[in-house]
Amino acid sequence: MDITYRLEQKRKVLGDFPGPKSLELAARRATSVAKGVASSVPVYVADADGGVIHDVDGNSFIDFGSGIAVTTVGASDAAVVGAVKEQVEHFTHTCFMVSPYEGYVAVAEKLNQLTPGEHEKRTVLFNSGAEAVENAVKIARVATGRNAVVAFDHAYHGRTNLTMGLTAKAMPYKHGFGPFAGEIYRAPMSYPFREENPQITGKEAAERAILMIQKQIGADQVAAIIIEPIQGEGGFIVPADGFLPRIAEFAKENGIVFIADEVQSGFCRTGEWFAVQHEGVVPDLITTAKGIAGGMPLSAVTGRAELLDAVHGGGLGGTYGGNPVACAAALAAIETMDTQDLRGRAREIEGIVKDRLGKLREELGADSIIGDIRGRGGMLAIEFVKKGSGATTKQPDGEATKKIAEYCLKEGVIILTCGTYGNVIRLLPPLVIGDELLADGLDVLEAAIRANS
């Protein structure tokens, strides 16, 4: 890649941390920020660029989290920064519902062009992934005149009341926050590593879910089926080939709106613009956020024109939805993704990481704590199991996963955990990360796994 970085792309840990300035900020936080807001790492950021994050005490960390798949183009991409500065000099807000502007329209045009399918499309913009998901459900209900919504085991769709209902994991996302929105049903997911029958195909797993929908809900009552093409918080679960196409086909056969939640997997993250493209699936609606705007808050619902246009005037929107500064950032970020070929870079990262981790698993043997290595592009995961259980019980080892993450942090690598059982490490490096920095981060991760095997 031909990228000029503003910050030196090196890992550097000066000493014990959190350092004094981070500790001072933590003390201020304790008396001002709600305890319900948790942070994965105890250091405070001063600067970030490319694949590194600098803290306030002068340490430099390799970023394998990208702010949860947001800073795909880096946290201070020059094109995004320039676009934001230019827009801010003109106006920061008017509210598109009051005084519209070209940036919103341009982003809608770009999303209609990039998302899968040749059908006529419309787009509506919001601020967060949860907002996009909630509005996609609203659109599906109006367009179909039905109420029921089907989500899947291990799903994560957001923190609003309706999206908590769609989300499968209780702690920390749902515990104590109910009651949740009604008419939400859960279907079994294709989870190849944890299938009771390891021989089950993707299509057979889809038929299992379809049978549940038919028997427990009735297909004619379902407004929408929503699924993450690669599940995020649930553990970066990649369904078996054939699962998504069959679910989409069933939806089409029964007048059900098929919603692809690409909030985490979209915008080059998996090696395609959108993860559904790996199997040629064309969703009716697609929700996007995270990587869309280089770190600025923006999300969208894009899909079939007849679905979005079924909603009455004033039924969609929000004060900040499609903020002009965020729209400028999105157009610049998408341009960077295209000119830097970040789809291709994501595939390169997948090859490098899977090769390294595959060799490590082979070396450690069949009874190692590495149960599964999976994912696509720059959306990769390692699922850890208790040593010796890999081929039999596959007992999750959340404690080892936590220790590996802590080891990496102390050595200057930020990684994130996830999974229904808390036993998955997810790798989400900025797609602009250089090979040398990526290799250094993998060296640390490999050492952490060895130390806990």
C-alpha positions as CSV (number, residue, x, y, z in Angstrom):
1,M,0.0,0.0,0.0
2,D,1.2,3.5,-0.8
3,I,0.3,5.2,2.4
4,T,2.1,8.0,4.2
5,Y,1.4,7.8,7.9
6,R,1.4,10.8,10.2
7,L,2.6,8.8,13.3
8,E,5.4,6.3,13.4
9,Q,4.0,2.9,13.0
10,K,5.8,1.3,16.0
11,R,4.8,-0.4,19.2
12,K,6.3,1.2,22.3
13,V,5.6,0.5,25.9
14,L,7.6,2.8,28.2
15,G,6.8,1.2,31.6
16,D,4.0,0.2,33.9
17,F,0.7,1.3,32.8
18,P,-1.8,2.8,33.2
19,G,0.7,5.7,33.4
20,P,0.2,8.7,35.7
21,K,-1.8,10.8,33.2
22,S,-4.2,7.9,32.5
23,L,-4.6,7.3,36.2
24,E,-5.4,11.0,36.7
25,L,-8.0,10.8,34.0
26,A,-9.5,7.6,35.4
27,A,-9.9,9.4,38.8
28,R,-11.7,12.2,37.1
29,R,-13.9,9.8,35.2
30,A,-14.8,7.9,38.4
31,T,-16.5,11.1,39.7
32,S,-18.1,12.2,36.5
33,V,-18.9,9.3,34.1
34,A,-21.6,6.7,34.8
35,K,-20.3,3.4,35.9
36,G,-22.4,1.6,33.4
37,V,-20.0,2.8,30.6
38,A,-17.2,0.3,30.6
39,S,-13.9,0.5,28.7
40,S,-11.8,-2.4,27.5
41,V,-8.4,-0.8,28.2
42,P,-7.3,1.5,31.1
43,V,-5.3,3.9,29.1
44,Y,-6.5,7.2,27.6
45,V,-5.9,8.1,23.9
46,A,-3.9,11.2,22.9
47,D,-3.4,10.4,19.2
48,A,-4.1,7.7,16.6
49,D,-3.1,7.1,13.0
50,G,-2.8,4.1,10.7
51,G,-2.5,1.0,12.9
52,V,-1.3,2.7,16.1
53,I,-2.8,4.4,19.1
54,H,-0.8,6.7,21.3
55,D,-1.8,7.2,25.0
56,V,-1.5,10.3,27.1
57,D,1.6,8.8,28.8
58,G,3.6,8.4,25.6
59,N,2.9,4.7,25.0
60,S,2.2,3.4,21.5
61,F,-0.2,0.5,21.0
62,I,-0.9,-1.6,17.9
63,D,-4.6,-1.3,17.2
64,F,-6.3,-4.6,16.5
65,G,-9.7,-3.3,17.4
66,S,-10.3,-0.3,15.1
67,G,-12.8,1.2,17.6
68,I,-14.9,-2.0,17.0
69,A,-14.5,-2.0,13.2
70,V,-15.0,1.8,12.8
71,T,-11.6,3.1,11.8
72,T,-11.2,1.0,8.7
73,V,-9.3,3.7,7.0
74,G,-7.4,4.7,10.1
75,A,-8.4,7.0,12.9
76,S,-7.1,10.2,11.2
77,D,-7.2,9.5,7.4
78,A,-6.0,12.6,5.6
79,A,-8.9,12.6,3.2
80,V,-11.5,12.3,6.0
81,V,-9.8,15.0,8.0
82,G,-9.7,17.3,5.0
83,A,-13.3,16.7,4.2
84,V,-14.4,17.3,7.8
85,K,-12.4,20.6,8.0
86,E,-13.9,21.9,4.8
87,Q,-17.5,21.1,5.8
88,V,-17.1,22.5,9.3
89,E,-16.0,25.8,7.7
90,H,-19.4,26.1,6.0
91,F,-22.0,24.6,8.4
92,T,-22.1,21.9,11.0
93,H,-25.8,21.3,11.1
94,T,-29.1,22.4,9.6
95,C,-31.2,19.2,10.0
96,F,-31.9,17.5,6.7
97,M,-35.6,17.4,7.7
98,V,-35.7,21.2,7.9
99,S,-33.1,22.6,5.4
100,P,-31.6,19.8,3.3
101,Y,-28.2,19.7,1.7
102,E,-26.2,17.9,-1.0
103,G,-24.0,15.8,1.2
104,Y,-26.9,13.7,2.4
105,V,-28.1,13.1,-1.1
106,A,-24.6,12.3,-2.3
107,V,-24.1,9.6,0.4
108,A,-27.5,8.1,-0.4
109,E,-26.5,7.9,-4.1
110,K,-23.2,6.3,-3.2
111,L,-24.9,3.7,-1.0
112,N,-27.5,2.9,-3.6
113,Q,-24.7,2.3,-6.0
114,L,-22.4,0.2,-3.7
115,T,-24.9,-2.1,-2.0
116,P,-25.8,-5.4,-3.7
117,G,-28.5,-5.7,-6.3
118,E,-29.4,-3.8,-9.5
119,H,-33.0,-2.9,-8.3
120,E,-34.0,0.7,-7.7
121,K,-33.0,1.7,-4.2
122,R,-33.5,4.4,-1.6
123,T,-31.5,5.3,1.5
124,V,-32.2,7.0,4.8
125,L,-29.5,8.1,7.2
126,F,-29.2,7.9,10.9
127,N,-26.5,8.2,13.6
128,S,-25.8,4.6,15.0
129,G,-26.1,1.0,14.0
130,A,-28.9,0.4,16.5
131,E,-30.9,3.3,15.0
132,A,-30.5,1.8,11.5
133,V,-31.6,-1.6,12.7
134,E,-34.6,-0.2,14.5
135,N,-35.7,1.8,11.5
136,A,-35.2,-1.2,9.1
137,V,-37.7,-3.1,11.3
138,K,-40.1,-0.1,11.2
139,I,-39.8,0.0,7.4
140,A,-40.4,-3.8,7.1
141,R,-43.5,-3.7,9.3
142,V,-45.1,-0.8,7.4
143,A,-44.3,-2.3,4.0
144,T,-45.6,-5.8,4.8
145,G,-48.4,-5.0,7.3
146,R,-47.0,-7.7,9.5
147,N,-45.5,-7.6,13.0
148,A,-43.3,-10.6,13.7
149,V,-39.5,-10.2,13.4
150,V,-37.1,-13.2,13.4
151,A,-33.5,-12.8,14.7
152,F,-30.9,-15.6,15.4
153,D,-29.1,-17.2,18.3
154,H,-25.9,-15.3,19.2
155,A,-27.1,-12.2,17.4
156,Y,-26.2,-8.6,18.4
157,H,-28.1,-5.8,17.0
158,G,-27.8,-2.9,19.4
159,R,-28.7,-1.3,22.8
160,T,-32.1,0.4,22.1
161,N,-35.2,-1.3,23.5
162,L,-36.1,-3.0,20.2
163,T,-32.6,-3.9,19.3
164,M,-31.9,-5.3,22.8
165,G,-34.9,-7.6,22.1
166,L,-33.2,-8.7,18.8
167,T,-29.9,-9.3,20.6
168,A,-29.3,-12.7,22.1
169,K,-26.8,-12.1,24.8
170,A,-28.2,-11.2,28.2
171,M,-25.1,-9.8,30.0
172,P,-24.2,-7.0,29.7
173,Y,-26.6,-5.9,27.0
174,K,-30.1,-6.9,28.3
175,H,-29.8,-7.7,32.0
176,G,-32.3,-5.7,34.0
177,F,-33.4,-3.5,31.1
178,G,-36.7,-5.2,30.1
179,P,-39.4,-5.6,29.2
180,F,-38.4,-5.5,25.6
181,A,-40.4,-4.9,22.4
182,G,-42.7,-7.7,21.4
183,E,-43.2,-9.9,18.4
184,I,-39.5,-10.8,18.3
185,Y,-38.6,-14.5,17.8
186,R,-35.3,-16.3,17.8
187,A,-34.2,-19.0,15.3
188,P,-31.2,-21.4,15.5
189,M,-28.0,-20.1,13.8
190,S,-25.5,-22.0,11.7
191,Y,-22.5,-22.2,14.0
192,P,-20.2,-24.8,12.3
193,F,-17.7,-25.1,15.2
194,R,-20.5,-25.9,17.7
195,E,-23.0,-27.9,15.7
196,E,-24.0,-31.1,17.4
197,N,-23.9,-32.7,14.0
198,P,-20.6,-31.5,12.4
199,Q,-21.8,-32.9,9.1
200,I,-24.8,-30.6,8.8
201,T,-24.7,-28.3,5.7
202,G,-25.5,-24.7,5.5
203,K,-28.7,-25.4,3.7
204,E,-29.7,-28.1,6.2
205,A,-29.1,-25.6,9.0
206,A,-31.3,-23.1,7.2
207,E,-34.1,-25.6,6.9
208,R,-33.9,-26.2,10.6
209,A,-34.4,-22.5,11.2
210,I,-37.2,-22.3,8.6
211,L,-39.1,-25.2,10.2
212,M,-39.0,-23.3,13.5
213,I,-40.4,-20.1,11.8
214,Q,-43.1,-22.1,10.0
215,K,-44.2,-24.0,13.1
216,Q,-43.8,-21.4,15.9
217,I,-44.8,-18.2,14.1
218,G,-46.2,-18.8,10.6
219,A,-44.4,-17.4,7.6
220,D,-47.3,-15.2,6.7
221,Q,-47.0,-13.4,10.0
222,V,-43.3,-12.5,9.6
223,A,-42.4,-8.9,8.6
224,A,-38.7,-9.4,8.5
225,I,-35.8,-11.8,9.1
226,I,-32.7,-10.0,10.3
227,I,-29.2,-11.5,10.4
228,E,-25.6,-10.5,10.6
229,P,-23.9,-12.2,7.6
230,I,-21.0,-12.7,10.0
231,Q,-22.1,-12.4,13.6
232,G,-20.1,-9.8,15.5
233,E,-20.5,-9.8,19.3
234,G,-21.7,-13.4,19.2
235,G,-18.3,-14.6,18.2
236,F,-17.5,-13.7,14.6
237,I,-19.6,-16.7,13.6
238,V,-19.5,-17.4,9.9
239,P,-22.5,-19.5,8.9
240,A,-21.8,-22.6,6.7
241,D,-22.0,-22.0,3.0
242,G,-25.5,-22.1,1.8
243,F,-27.2,-20.9,5.0
244,L,-27.6,-17.3,4.0
245,P,-28.8,-18.0,0.4
246,R,-31.5,-20.4,1.6
247,I,-32.8,-18.0,4.3
248,A,-32.9,-15.2,1.8
249,E,-34.7,-17.5,-0.7
250,F,-37.3,-18.5,2.0
251,A,-37.9,-14.8,2.8
252,K,-38.5,-14.0,-0.9
253,E,-40.9,-17.0,-1.3
254,N,-43.0,-15.7,1.6
255,G,-43.0,-12.0,1.2
256,I,-40.7,-11.5,4.1
257,V,-38.2,-8.6,4.2
258,F,-34.7,-10.0,4.4
259,I,-32.5,-7.5,6.4
260,A,-28.7,-7.9,6.3
261,D,-27.2,-6.2,9.4
262,E,-23.8,-5.2,8.0
263,V,-23.1,-2.7,10.7
264,Q,-19.8,-4.4,11.6
265,S,-19.1,-6.5,8.5
266,G,-19.7,-3.8,5.9
267,F,-17.3,-1.4,4.0
268,C,-14.5,-3.7,2.9
269,R,-14.1,-5.3,6.3
270,T,-14.5,-8.9,5.0
271,G,-12.8,-8.4,1.6
272,E,-15.9,-7.3,-0.2
273,W,-17.9,-4.1,0.1
274,F,-20.4,-6.1,2.1
275,A,-20.2,-9.6,3.6
276,V,-23.4,-10.9,1.8
277,Q,-21.5,-10.6,-1.5
278,H,-19.4,-13.6,-0.6
279,E,-22.4,-15.8,-1.4
280,G,-24.2,-13.6,-3.9
281,V,-27.0,-12.7,-1.5
282,V,-29.0,-9.6,-2.3
283,P,-30.8,-8.3,0.8
284,D,-34.1,-6.4,0.6
285,L,-32.7,-3.9,3.2
286,I,-29.1,-3.5,4.4
287,T,-28.1,-1.7,7.6
288,T,-24.7,0.0,7.7
289,A,-22.7,2.1,10.2
290,K,-19.3,1.7,11.9
291,G,-16.8,1.8,9.0
292,I,-19.0,4.0,6.9
293,A,-17.5,7.4,7.8
294,G,-14.0,7.1,9.2
295,G,-15.0,7.5,12.8
296,M,-17.8,10.1,12.4
297,P,-21.3,9.0,13.6
298,L,-23.3,7.9,10.7
299,S,-25.5,4.9,9.8
300,A,-27.9,4.0,7.0
301,V,-30.7,1.8,5.8
302,T,-30.5,1.1,2.1
303,G,-32.8,-1.1,0.1
304,R,-35.6,-1.7,-2.3
305,A,-37.3,1.6,-3.3
306,E,-40.8,0.2,-2.8
307,L,-40.0,-0.7,0.8
308,L,-38.5,2.5,1.9
309,D,-41.1,4.6,0.0
310,A,-43.9,2.7,1.7
311,V,-43.3,4.8,4.8
312,H,-45.4,8.0,5.1
313,G,-43.7,11.4,5.0
314,G,-42.2,12.2,8.3
315,G,-42.2,8.6,9.5
316,L,-38.4,8.4,9.1
317,G,-35.6,10.7,10.2
318,G,-34.0,12.3,13.3
319,T,-32.5,15.6,14.3
320,Y,-28.9,14.6,13.6
321,G,-29.4,11.8,11.1
322,G,-27.1,12.3,8.1
323,N,-25.3,15.2,9.8
324,P,-23.4,17.2,7.1
325,V,-20.0,16.7,8.7
326,A,-20.5,13.0,9.0
327,C,-21.7,12.8,5.3
328,A,-18.5,14.6,4.2
329,A,-16.4,12.1,6.1
330,A,-18.3,9.2,4.6
331,L,-17.8,10.3,1.1
332,A,-14.0,10.7,1.8
333,A,-13.7,7.4,3.6
334,I,-15.4,5.5,0.8
335,E,-13.1,7.2,-1.7
336,T,-10.1,6.1,0.4
337,M,-11.4,2.5,0.5
338,D,-11.7,2.5,-3.2
339,T,-8.4,4.2,-4.2
340,Q,-6.4,2.1,-1.6
341,D,-8.2,-1.1,-2.6
342,L,-9.0,-1.9,1.0
343,R,-11.1,-4.9,-0.2
344,G,-7.9,-6.4,-1.5
345,R,-6.0,-5.4,1.6
346,A,-8.6,-7.2,3.8
347,R,-8.0,-10.4,1.8
348,E,-4.2,-10.0,2.2
349,I,-4.7,-9.6,6.0
350,E,-6.8,-12.7,6.1
351,G,-4.1,-14.7,4.4
352,I,-1.4,-13.4,6.6
353,V,-3.3,-14.0,9.9
354,K,-4.8,-17.3,9.1
355,D,-1.4,-18.6,7.9
356,R,0.3,-17.6,11.2
357,L,-2.5,-18.8,13.4
358,G,-2.9,-22.1,11.5
359,K,0.8,-22.9,11.9
360,L,0.6,-22.1,15.6
361,R,-2.4,-24.4,16.1
362,E,-0.7,-27.2,14.2
363,E,2.4,-26.8,16.3
364,L,0.4,-26.8,19.6
365,G,-1.5,-29.9,18.6
366,A,-5.0,-31.1,18.6
367,D,-5.5,-30.7,22.3
368,S,-4.4,-27.0,22.4
369,I,-6.7,-24.2,23.6
370,I,-7.2,-23.0,20.0
371,G,-10.6,-24.5,19.1
372,D,-11.4,-22.6,15.9
373,I,-9.9,-20.0,13.6
374,R,-12.5,-18.3,11.4
375,G,-13.6,-15.1,9.7
376,R,-13.2,-13.3,6.4
377,G,-10.9,-10.5,5.4
378,G,-10.0,-8.2,8.3
379,M,-12.8,-9.7,10.5
380,L,-11.1,-12.7,12.1
381,A,-11.5,-14.6,15.3
382,I,-9.9,-17.3,17.5
383,E,-12.2,-19.3,19.7
384,F,-10.5,-20.8,22.8
385,V,-11.5,-24.0,24.5
386,K,-10.2,-25.7,27.6
387,K,-7.0,-27.6,26.8
388,G,-7.8,-31.1,25.7
389,S,-11.4,-30.5,24.9
390,G,-11.1,-29.2,21.3
391,A,-12.2,-32.4,19.5
392,T,-14.7,-33.5,22.1
393,T,-16.5,-31.2,24.5
394,K,-15.2,-27.9,23.1
395,Q,-15.6,-26.5,26.5
396,P,-15.3,-22.7,26.3
397,D,-12.3,-21.2,28.1
398,G,-13.2,-17.6,28.9
399,E,-10.6,-17.3,31.5
400,A,-7.7,-18.1,29.1
401,T,-9.2,-15.7,26.6
402,K,-9.2,-12.9,29.2
403,K,-5.6,-13.6,30.2
404,I,-4.5,-13.6,26.5
405,A,-6.1,-10.2,26.0
406,E,-4.4,-8.8,29.2
407,Y,-1.0,-10.2,28.1
408,C,-1.3,-8.5,24.7
409,L,-2.3,-5.1,26.3
410,K,0.7,-5.2,28.6
411,E,2.9,-5.8,25.6
412,G,1.3,-2.9,23.6
413,V,-1.4,-4.6,21.5
414,I,-5.0,-3.8,21.9
415,I,-7.3,-6.7,21.1
416,L,-11.0,-7.2,21.8
417,T,-12.9,-10.3,23.1
418,C,-16.4,-11.3,22.2
419,G,-18.6,-14.4,22.0
420,T,-21.7,-15.8,23.7
421,Y,-19.3,-17.7,26.0
422,G,-16.7,-14.9,26.3
423,N,-14.1,-17.2,24.8
424,V,-13.3,-15.5,21.4
425,I,-10.7,-13.0,20.5
426,R,-11.6,-10.9,17.5
427,L,-9.1,-9.3,15.2
428,L,-10.2,-6.0,13.6
429,P,-7.1,-4.1,12.5
430,P,-7.5,-1.0,10.5
431,L,-7.2,-2.1,6.9
432,V,-4.5,0.5,6.3
433,I,-2.2,-1.3,8.8
434,G,1.3,-2.1,7.3
435,D,2.7,-5.6,7.1
436,E,5.5,-5.0,9.6
437,L,3.1,-3.6,12.2
438,L,0.7,-6.5,11.6
439,A,3.4,-9.0,12.0
440,D,4.6,-7.4,15.3
441,G,1.1,-7.6,16.7
442,L,0.8,-11.2,15.7
443,D,4.1,-12.0,17.4
444,V,2.7,-10.7,20.6
445,L,-0.6,-12.5,20.2
446,E,1.3,-15.8,19.5
447,A,3.4,-15.3,22.6
448,A,0.3,-14.7,24.6
449,I,-1.4,-17.9,23.4
450,R,1.8,-19.9,24.1
451,A,2.0,-18.5,27.6
452,N,-1.6,-19.6,28.3
453,S,-1.6,-23.0,26.6
